[in-house]
Amino acid sequence: MPAGYGFHPEALFEYEAAAHYYFTKASPKVAEAFITAVESAVAALVAAPERCRVVEEPEIRRYLLSRFPFVIYYRWDEKHQRVSIYAIMHCSQEPGYWHSRAEE
């Protein structure tokens, strides 16, 4: 059975806000490239959820986007075969601001 995935509502908001920022401040082409980068990252995580090492407890992993200054924080739930995405964090943000999301 293929793995599923889901975004924490605030992570989804971060994703949408970043795409909107690139659309309005850069160009639709840059926004499209950002969306493609995130969607490709999510697909890679679903295909191989343990590809990234655990960086924080409880079992939080980190995926760095290569073209954009963003990090995806997620957890792999092997029992339910699900990737839970807790943050699409810009690298300039305060680390750990999203921790309470993983505790919900």
N, CA, C and O atoms as a GROMACS GRO file, in nm:
protein
  416
    1MET      N    1   0.084  -0.119   0.000
    1MET     CA    2   0.000   0.000   0.000
    1MET      C    3   0.088   0.125   0.000
    1MET      O    4   0.177   0.136   0.085
    2PRO      N    5   0.068   0.218  -0.092
    2PRO     CA    6   0.149   0.340  -0.093
    2PRO      C    7   0.120   0.427   0.029
    2PRO      O    8   0.009   0.426   0.083
    3ALA      N    9   0.220   0.500   0.070
    3ALA     CA   10   0.206   0.589   0.185
    3ALA      C   11   0.116   0.706   0.149
    3ALA      O   12   0.107   0.748   0.033
    4GLY      N   13   0.049   0.758   0.250
    4GLY     CA   14  -0.031   0.879   0.234
    4GLY      C   15   0.044   0.995   0.296
    4GLY      O   16   0.152   0.978   0.352
    5TYR      N   17  -0.015   1.113   0.286
    5TYR     CA   18   0.047   1.230   0.348
    5TYR      C   19  -0.061   1.332   0.381
    5TYR      O   20  -0.172   1.328   0.329
    6GLY      N   21  -0.023   1.424   0.467
    6GLY     CA   22  -0.112   1.533   0.502
    6GLY      C   23  -0.032   1.650   0.557
    6GLY      O   24   0.075   1.633   0.615
    7PHE      N   25  -0.087   1.769   0.537
    7PHE     CA   26  -0.026   1.891   0.587
    7PHE      C   27  -0.097   1.935   0.714
    7PHE      O   28  -0.220   1.931   0.721
    8HIS      N   29  -0.022   1.975   0.814
    8HIS     CA   30  -0.082   2.046   0.926
    8HIS      C   31  -0.143   2.173   0.866
    8HIS      O   32  -0.084   2.230   0.774
    9PRO      N   33  -0.259   2.219   0.916
    9PRO     CA   34  -0.320   2.339   0.856
    9PRO      C   35  -0.227   2.460   0.850
    9PRO      O   36  -0.232   2.536   0.753
   10GLU      N   37  -0.143   2.478   0.951
   10GLU     CA   38  -0.052   2.593   0.948
   10GLU      C   39   0.062   2.571   0.848
   10GLU      O   40   0.112   2.668   0.792
   11ALA      N   41   0.102   2.448   0.826
   11ALA     CA   42   0.204   2.420   0.723
   11ALA      C   43   0.146   2.447   0.585
   11ALA      O   44   0.214   2.500   0.497
   12LEU      N   45   0.021   2.410   0.566
   12LEU     CA   46  -0.045   2.438   0.438
   12LEU      C   47  -0.056   2.589   0.416
   12LEU      O   48  -0.037   2.637   0.304
   13PHE      N   49  -0.087   2.662   0.522
   13PHE     CA   50  -0.092   2.808   0.512
   13PHE      C   51   0.045   2.864   0.474
   13PHE      O   52   0.054   2.953   0.389
   14GLU      N   53   0.152   2.813   0.536
   14GLU     CA   54   0.288   2.859   0.503
   14GLU      C   55   0.320   2.833   0.356
   14GLU      O   56   0.378   2.918   0.288
   15TYR      N   57   0.283   2.717   0.309
   15TYR     CA   58   0.306   2.679   0.169
   15TYR      C   59   0.233   2.776   0.076
   15TYR      O   60   0.291   2.828  -0.019
   16GLU      N   61   0.105   2.799   0.104
   16GLU     CA   62   0.026   2.890   0.020
   16GLU      C   63   0.078   3.034   0.027
   16GLU      O   64   0.082   3.103  -0.075
   17ALA      N   65   0.119   3.078   0.146
   17ALA     CA   66   0.171   3.214   0.162
   17ALA      C   67   0.302   3.232   0.084
   17ALA      O   68   0.323   3.335   0.022
   18ALA      N   69   0.387   3.131   0.089
   18ALA     CA   70   0.514   3.140   0.016
   18ALA      C   71   0.490   3.142  -0.134
   18ALA      O   72   0.552   3.220  -0.206
   19ALA      N   73   0.400   3.058  -0.182
   19ALA     CA   74   0.368   3.056  -0.326
   19ALA      C   75   0.310   3.192  -0.368
   19ALA      O   76   0.344   3.245  -0.474
   20HIS      N   77   0.222   3.247  -0.285
   20HIS     CA   78   0.163   3.378  -0.315
   20HIS      C   79   0.272   3.487  -0.317
   20HIS      O   80   0.272   3.574  -0.404
   21TYR      N   81   0.363   3.481  -0.221
   21TYR     CA   82   0.473   3.577  -0.217
   21TYR      C   83   0.554   3.571  -0.348
   21TYR      O   84   0.579   3.675  -0.410
   22TYR      N   85   0.593   3.452  -0.388
   22TYR     CA   86   0.672   3.440  -0.511
   22TYR      C   87   0.591   3.487  -0.633
   22TYR      O   88   0.646   3.546  -0.725
   23PHE      N   89   0.461   3.460  -0.632
   23PHE     CA   90   0.376   3.502  -0.744
   23PHE      C   91   0.369   3.653  -0.754
   23PHE      O   92   0.378   3.709  -0.863
   24THR      N   93   0.353   3.720  -0.638
   24THR     CA   94   0.334   3.867  -0.641
   24THR      C   95   0.465   3.944  -0.640
   24THR      O   96   0.472   4.052  -0.700
   25LYS      N   97   0.568   3.892  -0.575
   25LYS     CA   98   0.694   3.967  -0.562
   25LYS      C   99   0.801   3.927  -0.664
   25LYS      O  100   0.893   4.004  -0.691
   26ALA      N  101   0.788   3.807  -0.720
   26ALA     CA  102   0.886   3.763  -0.819
   26ALA      C  103   0.814   3.753  -0.954
   26ALA      O  104   0.814   3.847  -1.033
   27SER      N  105   0.754   3.637  -0.980
   27SER     CA  106   0.680   3.618  -1.105
   27SER      C  107   0.599   3.489  -1.096
   27SER      O  108   0.627   3.403  -1.012
   28PRO      N  109   0.499   3.476  -1.181
   28PRO     CA  110   0.425   3.350  -1.184
   28PRO      C  111   0.515   3.230  -1.213
   28PRO      O  112   0.492   3.120  -1.163
   29LYS      N  113   0.618   3.251  -1.294
   29LYS     CA  114   0.710   3.143  -1.328
   29LYS      C  115   0.788   3.097  -1.204
   29LYS      O  116   0.807   2.977  -1.184
   30VAL      N  117   0.832   3.190  -1.122
   30VAL     CA  118   0.904   3.155  -0.999
   30VAL      C  119   0.809   3.086  -0.902
   30VAL      O  120   0.847   2.988  -0.837
   31ALA      N  121   0.687   3.135  -0.892
   31ALA     CA  122   0.588   3.071  -0.804
   31ALA      C  123   0.562   2.928  -0.849
   31ALA      O  124   0.553   2.837  -0.766
   32GLU      N  125   0.550   2.908  -0.979
   32GLU     CA  126   0.529   2.774  -1.033
   32GLU      C  127   0.648   2.683  -1.001
   32GLU      O  128   0.629   2.566  -0.967
   33ALA      N  129   0.768   2.736  -1.012
   33ALA     CA  130   0.888   2.657  -0.980
   33ALA      C  131   0.890   2.619  -0.831
   33ALA      O  132   0.929   2.508  -0.796
   34PHE      N  133   0.847   2.712  -0.744
   34PHE     CA  134   0.840   2.683  -0.601
   34PHE      C  135   0.739   2.571  -0.574
   34PHE      O  136   0.768   2.476  -0.502
   35ILE      N  137   0.621   2.584  -0.632
   35ILE     CA  138   0.518   2.481  -0.614
   35ILE      C  139   0.567   2.346  -0.663
   35ILE      O  140   0.547   2.244  -0.597
   36THR      N  141   0.631   2.345  -0.778
   36THR     CA  142   0.686   2.220  -0.832
   36THR      C  143   0.790   2.162  -0.739
   36THR      O  144   0.794   2.041  -0.719
   37ALA      N  145   0.875   2.247  -0.681
   37ALA     CA  146   0.979   2.200  -0.589
   37ALA      C  147   0.917   2.137  -0.465
   37ALA      O  148   0.962   2.031  -0.420
   38VAL      N  149   0.814   2.200  -0.409
   38VAL     CA  150   0.749   2.145  -0.290
   38VAL      C  151   0.676   2.016  -0.324
   38VAL      O  152   0.688   1.917  -0.251
   39GLU      N  153   0.603   2.015  -0.433
   39GLU     CA  154   0.529   1.894  -0.471
   39GLU      C  155   0.624   1.778  -0.502
   39GLU      O  156   0.595   1.663  -0.469
   40SER      N  157   0.737   1.807  -0.564
   40SER     CA  158   0.836   1.703  -0.590
   40SER      C  159   0.895   1.651  -0.459
   40SER      O  160   0.918   1.531  -0.444
   41ALA      N  161   0.920   1.741  -0.366
   41ALA     CA  162   0.973   1.700  -0.236
   41ALA      C  163   0.873   1.610  -0.164
   41ALA      O  164   0.911   1.507  -0.108
   42VAL      N  165   0.747   1.649  -0.164
   42VAL     CA  166   0.644   1.568  -0.099
   42VAL      C  167   0.636   1.430  -0.164
   42VAL      O  168   0.626   1.329  -0.095
   43ALA      N  169   0.639   1.426  -0.296
   43ALA     CA  170   0.636   1.298  -0.366
   43ALA      C  171   0.756   1.212  -0.328
   43ALA      O  172   0.743   1.091  -0.309
   44ALA      N  173   0.873   1.273  -0.316
   44ALA     CA  174   0.994   1.199  -0.277
   44ALA      C  175   0.980   1.146  -0.134
   44ALA      O  176   1.022   1.034  -0.104
   45LEU      N  177   0.923   1.227  -0.045
   45LEU     CA  178   0.904   1.184   0.093
   45LEU      C  179   0.804   1.069   0.103
   45LEU      O  180   0.824   0.976   0.182
   46VAL      N  181   0.699   1.075   0.026
   46VAL     CA  182   0.600   0.967   0.026
   46VAL      C  183   0.661   0.839  -0.031
   46VAL      O  184   0.633   0.730   0.018
   47ALA      N  185   0.743   0.853  -0.134
   47ALA     CA  186   0.807   0.736  -0.195
   47ALA      C  187   0.912   0.672  -0.105
   47ALA      O  188   0.928   0.550  -0.105
   48ALA      N  189   0.984   0.755  -0.029
   48ALA     CA  190   1.091   0.704   0.059
   48ALA      C  191   1.092   0.789   0.187
   48ALA      O  192   1.179   0.874   0.204
   49PRO      N  193   0.995   0.767   0.276
   49PRO     CA  194   0.978   0.856   0.392
   49PRO      C  195   1.094   0.855   0.492
   49PRO      O  196   1.106   0.948   0.572
   50GLU      N  197   1.177   0.754   0.489
   50GLU     CA  198   1.289   0.749   0.584
   50GLU      C  199   1.419   0.799   0.521
   50GLU      O  200   1.526   0.780   0.578
   51ARG      N  201   1.410   0.862   0.405
   51ARG     CA  202   1.528   0.912   0.334
   51ARG      C  203   1.603   1.018   0.414
   51ARG      O  204   1.725   1.029   0.402
   52CYS      N  205   1.531   1.096   0.494
   52CYS     CA  206   1.594   1.200   0.575
   52CYS      C  207   1.609   1.149   0.718
   52CYS      O  208   1.525   1.076   0.769
   53ARG      N  209   1.718   1.190   0.780
   53ARG     CA  210   1.742   1.142   0.916
   53ARG      C  211   1.655   1.217   1.016
   53ARG      O  212   1.609   1.328   0.989
   54VAL      N  213   1.635   1.156   1.131
   54VAL     CA  214   1.562   1.220   1.240
   54VAL      C  215   1.651   1.331   1.295
   54VAL      O  216   1.767   1.307   1.328
   55VAL      N  217   1.595   1.452   1.306
   55VAL     CA  218   1.672   1.567   1.355
   55VAL      C  219   1.623   1.615   1.491
   55VAL      O  220   1.695   1.685   1.562
   56GLU      N  221   1.501   1.578   1.526
   56GLU     CA  222   1.442   1.618   1.654
   56GLU      C  223   1.343   1.513   1.698
   56GLU      O  224   1.291   1.436   1.617
   57GLU      N  225   1.319   1.510   1.826
   57GLU     CA  226   1.214   1.422   1.878
   57GLU      C  227   1.085   1.500   1.881
   57GLU      O  228   1.089   1.620   1.904
   58PRO      N  229   0.972   1.439   1.860
   58PRO     CA  230   0.952   1.295   1.842
   58PRO      C  231   0.958   1.252   1.695
   58PRO      O  232   0.862   1.268   1.621
   59GLU      N  233   1.070   1.197   1.656
   59GLU     CA  234   1.089   1.140   1.522
   59GLU      C  235   1.065   1.239   1.408
   59GLU      O  236   1.011   1.202   1.303
   60ILE      N  237   1.104   1.363   1.428
   60ILE     CA  238   1.087   1.466   1.324
   60ILE      C  239   1.206   1.462   1.229
   60ILE      O  240   1.322   1.457   1.272
   61ARG      N  241   1.175   1.465   1.102
   61ARG     CA  242   1.277   1.463   0.997
   61ARG      C  243   1.273   1.596   0.921
   61ARG      O  244   1.174   1.669   0.926
   62ARG      N  245   1.382   1.625   0.851
   62ARG     CA  246   1.395   1.753   0.781
   62ARG      C  247   1.438   1.728   0.637
   62ARG      O  248   1.531   1.652   0.610
   63TYR      N  249   1.368   1.793   0.544
   63TYR     CA  250   1.402   1.787   0.402
   63TYR      C  251   1.431   1.929   0.355
   63TYR      O  252   1.347   2.017   0.370
   64LEU      N  253   1.548   1.951   0.299
   64LEU     CA  254   1.588   2.083   0.250
   64LEU      C  255   1.557   2.095   0.101
   64LEU      O  256   1.598   2.010   0.021
   65LEU      N  257   1.486   2.200   0.065
   65LEU     CA  258   1.464   2.225  -0.077
   65LEU      C  259   1.594   2.278  -0.136
   65LEU      O  260   1.664   2.356  -0.071
   66SER      N  261   1.626   2.237  -0.256
   66SER     CA  262   1.756   2.276  -0.312
   66SER      C  263   1.755   2.415  -0.376
   66SER      O  264   1.854   2.487  -0.366
   67ARG      N  265   1.647   2.454  -0.441
   67ARG     CA  266   1.645   2.580  -0.513
   67ARG      C  267   1.593   2.697  -0.430
   67ARG      O  268   1.625   2.813  -0.458
   68PHE      N  269   1.514   2.668  -0.331
   68PHE     CA  270   1.449   2.771  -0.251
   68PHE      C  271   1.491   2.757  -0.105
   68PHE      O  272   1.520   2.646  -0.059
   69PRO      N  273   1.496   2.868  -0.031
   69PRO     CA  274   1.544   2.863   0.108
   69PRO      C  275   1.435   2.816   0.206
   69PRO      O  276   1.396   2.889   0.297
   70PHE      N  277   1.387   2.696   0.183
   70PHE     CA  278   1.281   2.639   0.266
   70PHE      C  279   1.318   2.499   0.312
   70PHE      O  280   1.394   2.427   0.247
   71VAL      N  281   1.262   2.464   0.428
   71VAL     CA  282   1.282   2.334   0.489
   71VAL      C  283   1.145   2.274   0.516
   71VAL      O  284   1.054   2.344   0.560
   72ILE      N  285   1.130   2.146   0.489
   72ILE     CA  286   1.006   2.075   0.523
   72ILE      C  287   1.035   1.989   0.645
   72ILE      O  288   1.124   1.904   0.644
   73TYR      N  289   0.959   2.012   0.751
   73TYR     CA  290   0.968   1.928   0.870
   73TYR      C  291   0.850   1.833   0.869
   73TYR      O  292   0.735   1.874   0.853
   74TYR      N  293   0.881   1.703   0.887
   74TYR     CA  294   0.776   1.602   0.877
   74TYR      C  295   0.805   1.484   0.970
   74TYR      O  296   0.915   1.470   1.023
   75ARG      N  297   0.704   1.401   0.986
   75ARG     CA  298   0.720   1.278   1.064
   75ARG      C  299   0.661   1.163   0.983
   75ARG      O  300   0.556   1.177   0.920
   76TRP      N  301   0.730   1.051   0.987
   76TRP     CA  302   0.684   0.930   0.920
   76TRP      C  303   0.619   0.840   1.024
   76TRP      O  304   0.683   0.802   1.122
   77ASP      N  305   0.493   0.807   1.002
   77ASP     CA  306   0.420   0.715   1.089
   77ASP      C  307   0.412   0.582   1.016
   77ASP      O  308   0.327   0.562   0.929
   78GLU      N  309   0.502   0.491   1.053
   78GLU     CA  310   0.511   0.364   0.982
   78GLU      C  311   0.384   0.280   1.000
   78GLU      O  312   0.338   0.215   0.906
   79LYS      N  313   0.328   0.282   1.120
   79LYS     CA  314   0.208   0.203   1.148
   79LYS      C  315   0.093   0.240   1.055
   79LYS      O  316   0.023   0.152   1.004
   80HIS      N  317   0.073   0.369   1.034
   80HIS     CA  318  -0.037   0.416   0.949
   80HIS      C  319   0.007   0.449   0.807
   80HIS      O  320  -0.073   0.493   0.724
   81GLN      N  321   0.137   0.428   0.779
   81GLN     CA  322   0.192   0.455   0.645
   81GLN      C  323   0.155   0.595   0.598
   81GLN      O  324   0.095   0.614   0.492
   82ARG      N  325   0.195   0.694   0.682
   82ARG     CA  326   0.156   0.832   0.655
   82ARG      C  327   0.271   0.928   0.687
   82ARG      O  328   0.338   0.915   0.789
   83VAL      N  329   0.291   1.023   0.598
   83VAL     CA  330   0.385   1.133   0.619
   83VAL      C  331   0.302   1.253   0.666
   83VAL      O  332   0.210   1.297   0.596
   84SER      N  333   0.336   1.307   0.783
   84SER     CA  334   0.269   1.426   0.835
   84SER      C  335   0.365   1.543   0.824
   84SER      O  336   0.473   1.541   0.882
   85ILE      N  337   0.325   1.644   0.752
   85ILE     CA  338   0.409   1.762   0.729
   85ILE      C  339   0.366   1.871   0.827
   85ILE      O  340   0.252   1.915   0.828
   86TYR      N  341   0.462   1.914   0.910
   86TYR     CA  342   0.433   2.010   1.016
   86TYR      C  343   0.474   2.152   0.982
   86TYR      O  344   0.419   2.247   1.039
   87ALA      N  345   0.569   2.171   0.892
   87ALA     CA  346   0.612   2.306   0.858
   87ALA      C  347   0.675   2.309   0.720
   87ALA      O  348   0.746   2.217   0.679
   88ILE      N  349   0.648   2.418   0.650
   88ILE     CA  350   0.720   2.456   0.529
   88ILE      C  351   0.788   2.586   0.572
   88ILE      O  352   0.734   2.695   0.552
   89MET      N  353   0.906   2.573   0.631
   89MET     CA  354   0.970   2.684   0.700
   89MET      C  355   1.074   2.755   0.614
   89MET      O  356   1.163   2.692   0.558
   90HIS      N  357   1.061   2.886   0.604
   90HIS     CA  358   1.165   2.966   0.540
   90HIS      C  359   1.287   2.964   0.632
   90HIS      O  360   1.272   2.973   0.754
   91CYS      N  361   1.404   2.954   0.576
   91CYS     CA  362   1.527   2.940   0.655
   91CYS      C  363   1.559   3.061   0.740
   91CYS      O  364   1.643   3.053   0.830
   92SER      N  365   1.494   3.174   0.716
   92SER     CA  366   1.519   3.292   0.798
   92SER      C  367   1.432   3.297   0.923
   92SER      O  368   1.449   3.384   1.008
   93GLN      N  369   1.338   3.204   0.935
   93GLN     CA  370   1.249   3.204   1.050
   93GLN      C  371   1.318   3.146   1.173
   93GLN      O  372   1.417   3.074   1.164
   94GLU      N  373   1.262   3.180   1.287
   94GLU     CA  374   1.312   3.129   1.415
   94GLU      C  375   1.295   2.977   1.418
   94GLU      O  376   1.184   2.927   1.405
   95PRO      N  377   1.404   2.903   1.437
   95PRO     CA  378   1.393   2.756   1.443
   95PRO      C  379   1.300   2.712   1.556
   95PRO      O  380   1.299   2.771   1.664
   96GLY      N  381   1.225   2.610   1.528
   96GLY     CA  382   1.143   2.549   1.632
   96GLY      C  383   1.009   2.613   1.657
   96GLY      O  384   0.934   2.566   1.743
   97TYR      N  385   0.974   2.721   1.586
   97TYR     CA  386   0.846   2.787   1.610
   97TYR      C  387   0.727   2.693   1.590
   97TYR      O  388   0.620   2.717   1.645
   98TRP      N  389   0.746   2.589   1.514
   98TRP     CA  390   0.639   2.498   1.475
   98TRP      C  391   0.626   2.377   1.569
   98TRP      O  392   0.537   2.295   1.548
   99HIS      N  393   0.711   2.364   1.670
   99HIS     CA  394   0.713   2.243   1.753
   99HIS      C  395   0.578   2.205   1.810
   99HIS      O  396   0.547   2.086   1.818
  100SER      N  397   0.499   2.300   1.851
  100SER     CA  398   0.370   2.266   1.912
  100SER      C  399   0.278   2.193   1.814
  100SER      O  400   0.188   2.120   1.856
  101ARG      N  401   0.299   2.210   1.685
  101ARG     CA  402   0.217   2.142   1.585
  101ARG      C  403   0.237   1.991   1.590
  101ARG      O  404   0.142   1.915   1.571
  102ALA      N  405   0.359   1.948   1.617
  102ALA     CA  406   0.389   1.805   1.620
  102ALA      C  407   0.336   1.739   1.747
  102ALA      O  408   0.328   1.616   1.755
  103GLU      N  409   0.299   1.819   1.843
  103GLU     CA  410   0.248   1.764   1.969
  103GLU      C  411   0.097   1.749   1.968
  103GLU      O  412   0.041   1.686   2.058
  104GLU      N  413   0.030   1.806   1.869
  104GLU     CA  414  -0.117   1.803   1.864
  104GLU      C  415  -0.166   1.664   1.830
  104GLU      O  416  -0.287   1.642   1.821
   0.00000   0.00000   0.00000
